[in-house]
């Protein structure tokens, strides 16, 4: 006599006979081990390299001259980004204007400052007195002057550096802001106008807050880039971090150790700036796919902590 097993009995019995075998990614582990080995090798080579003169690096890493240059670098970064963002927003609105004059002037501004190297702009502002000896405000084509001052007195190296960095950043920031504004659906603007809101109020209260989701990530990168670009103002002796570093190795001829000091400080500052940038990206990315973004370090730590728990759970299920 032949007996048959009911389908329900098969469904209950089948999971008990299965053995969960985790998928092994041997290629990933080999690549990870190779990368770690290479990193350890490079770090060990640098640590034992006597040409770096670690004692000189340690002596100048926290010297007063370095902190003085850091202060100039930081205020230049903040001031240039504030100037660039404010002027860039204005230029972006002008480029979206239906007025052909405003559109043409803003386009010319972006074309010029994006089309010429930043280093050339810094040198131009630093040596503007070679073009105009005085800065004057008056009535054109007459001898009537309301304000007059020597160019070198007005355009100190710090002011020249701020103008060069700020105006150059404004050209790039305007394109970022324009892209953010255009990413907002035009129906939002039409709805605001139908409620009687003025264009300026609509831009400030409706469009720009929604555009921040697109503006924040690239603007954070621009801020980090601005911090590093301040090193270029050393060409006009603006007394920033790089200028003071150059002044030191011009005397002791220890170029590589002093460049290591500068690199360590720039790396530290960029790392600190990356923290608020990541927070702002998560803040304005809520409700989107980017809002759930997790940094690589947090993914590594989460994976290291959860992998033993997952393996223990799989073992317990297999035993049962």
C-alpha positions in Angstrom: 0.0 0.0 0.0 1.5 3.3 -1.1 1.2 6.4 1.1 1.3 9.9 -0.1 2.4 13.1 1.8 0.0 16.0 1.7 1.3 19.2 0.2 0.9 21.0 3.6 3.2 18.4 5.2 5.8 19.0 2.5 5.7 22.8 3.1 6.3 22.3 6.8 9.1 19.7 6.4 11.1 21.4 3.6 12.5 24.4 5.6 13.8 22.0 8.3 16.0 20.2 5.7 17.6 23.3 4.2 21.0 24.4 5.3 21.8 28.2 5.0 25.2 28.7 3.4 26.4 32.3 3.4 27.7 33.6 0.1 31.5 34.0 0.2 33.1 37.0 -1.5 36.7 35.9 -1.7 37.6 38.5 -4.3 36.5 41.3 -2.0 38.5 40.0 0.9 41.6 39.6 -1.3 41.3 43.1 -2.7 40.8 44.5 0.8 43.8 42.7 2.2 45.9 43.9 -0.8 44.8 47.5 -0.2 45.5 47.3 3.5 49.0 45.8 2.9 49.8 48.5 0.4 48.6 51.2 2.9 50.7 49.7 5.7 53.7 49.5 3.4 53.5 53.2 2.3 52.9 54.3 5.9 55.9 52.3 7.2 58.1 53.6 4.4 57.2 57.2 5.3 57.6 56.7 9.0 61.2 55.3 8.5 62.2 57.9 5.9 64.8 60.1 7.4 64.5 62.7 4.7 61.1 63.8 6.1 62.8 65.1 9.3 59.9 64.4 11.6 61.5 66.5 14.3 61.1 69.6 12.1 57.5 68.7 11.3 56.8 68.3 15.0 58.5 71.6 15.8 56.5 73.7 13.3 53.2 71.8 13.4 51.9 74.0 16.3 54.1 77.0 15.9 52.7 80.5 16.3 53.5 81.4 12.7 51.4 78.4 11.5 48.4 79.5 13.7 48.7 83.0 12.3 48.5 81.7 8.8 45.6 79.4 9.7 43.6 82.4 11.0 44.0 84.2 7.7 43.2 81.1 5.7 40.0 80.5 7.7 38.7 84.1 7.4 39.5 84.2 3.7 37.5 81.0 3.2 34.5 82.2 5.1 34.5 85.7 3.7 35.1 84.6 0.1 32.3 81.9 0.3 29.9 84.5 1.8 30.7 87.0 -1.0 30.6 84.3 -3.7 27.3 82.9 -2.5 25.6 86.3 -2.1 26.8 87.6 -5.4 26.3 84.2 -7.1 22.7 84.1 -6.1 22.1 87.5 -7.5 23.8 86.6 -10.8 21.8 83.4 -11.0 18.5 85.3 -10.6 19.7 87.8 -13.3 20.5 84.9 -15.6 17.0 83.6 -15.2 15.5 87.1 -15.8 13.5 87.8 -18.9 15.3 91.2 -19.1 17.9 90.8 -21.9 20.3 93.4 -20.3 20.4 91.6 -17.0 20.8 88.3 -18.7 23.6 89.6 -20.9 25.5 91.2 -18.1 25.3 88.2 -15.8 26.3 85.9 -18.7 29.3 88.1 -19.4 30.3 88.0 -15.7 30.1 84.2 -15.6 32.0 83.9 -18.9 34.9 86.1 -17.8 35.5 84.8 -14.3 35.0 81.1 -15.3 37.1 81.5 -18.4 40.3 82.9 -16.8 42.5 81.0 -14.3 42.1 81.9 -10.7 45.8 82.4 -10.3 45.7 85.1 -13.0 42.9 86.8 -11.3 44.7 86.8 -8.0 47.8 88.3 -9.6 45.7 90.9 -11.4 44.0 92.1 -8.2 47.3 92.0 -6.3 49.0 94.2 -8.9 46.1 96.3 -9.9 48.0 99.5 -9.1 50.1 98.9 -12.2 46.9 99.5 -14.2 45.2 102.2 -12.1 47.3 104.2 -9.7 44.2 105.6 -8.0 40.7 104.5 -7.3 38.4 107.4 -8.0 34.6 107.9 -7.9 33.1 110.8 -9.7 31.2 112.0 -12.7 32.5 110.4 -15.9 34.2 112.6 -18.6 34.6 115.4 -16.0 37.2 116.5 -13.4 34.6 116.2 -10.6 35.7 113.6 -8.1 33.9 112.6 -4.9 36.4 109.9 -3.7 40.0 109.3 -4.4 42.5 106.9 -2.8 45.7 105.1 -3.9 45.1 101.7 -5.2 47.9 100.1 -3.1 46.3 101.6 0.0 42.9 100.3 -0.8 43.8 96.9 -2.3 46.0 95.3 0.4 47.1 91.7 -0.3 44.3 90.4 1.9 41.6 92.6 0.2 43.0 91.6 -3.2 42.9 87.9 -2.3 39.3 88.3 -1.0 38.1 90.0 -4.2 39.8 87.4 -6.4 38.5 84.4 -4.5 35.0 85.9 -4.0 34.4 87.0 -7.6 35.7 83.7 -9.0 33.5 81.7 -6.6 30.5 83.9 -7.5 30.7 82.7 -11.1 30.6 79.0 -10.1 28.1 79.5 -7.3 25.7 81.2 -9.7 25.6 78.1 -11.9 25.0 75.9 -8.9 22.2 78.2 -7.6 20.7 78.5 -11.1 20.6 74.7 -11.5 18.9 74.4 -8.1 16.3 77.0 -8.9 15.5 75.3 -12.3 15.1 72.0 -10.5 12.0 73.3 -8.7 8.8 72.6 -10.6 7.5 75.8 -12.3 4.0 74.9 -10.9 5.3 76.0 -7.5 6.0 79.5 -8.8 2.7 79.7 -10.7 0.8 78.6 -7.6 2.5 81.2 -5.4 1.7 83.9 -8.0 -1.9 82.9 -8.1 -2.0 83.5 -4.3 -0.8 87.0 -4.9 2.8 86.6 -3.8 5.4 88.9 -5.4 8.2 87.4 -7.5 10.9 88.3 -4.9 8.8 86.8 -2.1 8.1 83.7 -4.1 11.8 83.2 -4.8 12.8 83.7 -1.2 10.0 81.7 0.5 9.0 79.1 -2.1 11.7 78.4 -4.6 15.0 78.8 -2.8 14.1 76.6 0.2 13.3 73.7 -2.2 16.3 74.4 -4.3 18.6 73.9 -1.3 18.3 70.2 -1.7 20.2 70.5 -5.0 22.4 73.4 -4.0 23.9 72.1 -0.7 26.0 69.1 -1.9 28.0 70.9 -4.6 28.2 74.1 -2.5 29.8 72.0 0.3 32.4 70.8 -2.2 33.0 74.4 -3.3 33.6 75.4 0.3 36.2 72.6 0.7 37.7 73.6 -2.6 37.8 77.3 -1.5 39.8 76.3 1.6 42.5 74.7 -0.5 42.4 77.4 -3.2 43.4 80.0 -0.6 46.9 78.5 -0.9 47.2 80.4 -4.2 47.1 83.8 -2.6 50.6 83.1 -1.3 51.7 84.4 -4.7 50.8 88.0 -3.5 52.0 87.4 0.1 48.6 87.5 1.8 50.1 85.9 5.0 47.9 82.8 4.8 49.0 79.4 5.9 50.9 78.6 2.6 52.6 82.1 2.6 54.0 81.5 6.1 55.0 78.0 5.2 56.9 79.4 2.2 58.6 82.0 4.3 59.9 79.3 6.7 61.3 77.0 4.1 62.9 79.9 2.2 65.1 80.3 5.3 65.7 76.8 6.5 65.5 75.1 3.1 63.4 72.2 4.5 60.8 72.3 1.8 59.4 68.7 2.1 58.9 68.8 5.9 57.2 72.2 5.7 54.9 71.0 2.9 54.0 68.1 5.1 53.0 70.5 7.9 50.8 72.4 5.4 49.3 69.2 4.1 48.4 67.9 7.6 46.6 71.1 8.5 44.7 71.3 5.2 43.7 67.6 5.7 42.5 68.3 9.2 40.5 71.4 8.2 38.9 69.6 5.2 37.9 66.7 7.5 36.2 69.1 9.9 34.4 70.8 7.0 33.2 67.4 5.8 31.2 66.8 9.0 28.7 69.7 8.6 28.5 69.1 4.9 27.4 65.5 5.5 24.9 66.7 8.1 23.4 69.3 5.7 23.1 66.8 2.9 21.2 64.5 5.2 19.1 67.4 6.5 18.0 68.7 3.1 17.9 65.2 1.5 15.2 63.9 3.8 12.4 62.1 1.9 14.7 61.3 -1.1 17.0 58.4 -1.9 20.0 60.6 -0.9 18.5 61.2 2.5 19.4 57.6 3.5 23.0 58.0 2.5 25.5 56.6 5.0 29.2 57.3 4.9 31.7 54.6 4.0 33.2 54.6 7.6 29.8 54.1 9.2 29.0 51.3 6.7 32.3 49.6 7.6 31.6 50.0 11.4 28.0 48.8 11.0 29.1 45.8 9.0 31.8 44.8 11.5 29.3 45.0 14.4 26.3 43.3 12.7 28.2 40.5 10.9 28.9 38.5 14.1 25.2 38.8 15.1 24.0 37.7 11.7 26.4 34.7 11.8 25.2 33.7 15.2 21.6 33.9 14.1 22.2 31.8 11.0 24.0 29.1 13.2 21.1 29.0 15.7 18.6 28.6 12.8 20.7 25.8 11.3 20.8 24.0 14.6 17.1 24.3 15.1 
